[in-house]
Amino acid sequence: MRRVEKDGVVVSDLQRYNRFQSRILTHFCKVSDNLSTTEWVGMTMSGEFVSVKYNFLLLSIGGGECEYDALGDSRVVATNSNAQMMSSEDVVSFFDWEIDEEQVY
């Protein structure tokens, strides 16, 4: 198994990472942010909802037909060895998503 690491974030579930990697998103926005947890939601061009959560060095992602399904599908995909919070742009870069910069907020 190959090791995937980008800026200190190490993939722990390669199959899940590959499932969500290199998508085209219509938008990606932060919905929650506090000292230890940040959550985002987005939508792919094909209409799939994506939910991302960064909590205590763990990055989780899920997808589904609606936001509720995406939250229920959420599983840990990577760990961050740098112990730094991730920004919206960091998540987009990590998954190699294609998205208009103005649609990331």
N, C-alpha and C positions, 0 to 999 in steps of 0.2 A: 504494500500500500504506500502510495506516495504521500509525503507530508506537504500540506498546503499551509503557508504562513505568509501573512501580509502585515507589515508594520507591527509585529508582536502579537497579532491575533492568529491563533492556531486552530485550524479546522479539526474538530473532534468527531464529526459525523460527515464523512466525505459524500455519501449517497445523498443526504439531505442538502448539503452544500451544492452539489451538482444539480439537484432538482430546482433550486432557486437562482442559480448563477446565470449571468448573461441574459437577463430579461430586459424588456423595454417597458418602462413604467410611464403612466400618464401623470402621476403625482406621487409624492411621498412626504408626509407631514408628521411632525412631533405632536403627540396627543397627551403626553404626560412626562413630567420631568421633576425629580427631586434629588436629594444628595446621593442616593445609591441606585436609582432606577430611572431609565428613560425608555419610553415606548413610542413607537411610530406605527402608522398605517399607510398603506399605499395601494395602488391598483395597477395591474399590468394592462397592456394594450388588448389582451384577450379577455379582459373583464374579471380576472382572478384577484381577489383581495389578498393582501400580504400584511401580516402583522409581525413586527420585530420588537424584541424586548432585550435591553441590556441591563443586567442586574448582577452586582457583585462579581464582576469579571466574566460572567457568562452571557453569551449572545444566543438568543433563541429566535426561531422564525417559524411561522406557520402560514398556510395558504388555504383558501377555500372560496366557495361561491358567494359567501357573504362574510361580513366582518366577524360574526359569531363563529362561523366554521373555521376561519383563519386563527382565531384565538384558541379554539379547541384543538387545532392541529399543531400548535406551537410546541417545539422541542429544541433542546440545546443543540447548536450546530458548531460552536467554537468557544474558545476561552481566550482572554486577553491577558497575556503575561506582563504587559506594561503597566497594569493597574491604573489606567487612565480612562476617564469617561470617553465615550465615542460620540461624535457629532453625526448629524444626518448625512453629511458629505462622506464621513468615514464609512458609514454603513453602505452607501451607494457604491463607493470605491471598492469595498471589501467584496461585494457580490458582483462587481463588474456590470452594474446596471446602466442602461442607457436611459437618460431622462433629461429633459430641458431644465437647465439650472434654475429657472424662474418657478419651476414646479416642485422644488425642494424647499420645505419650510418647516 
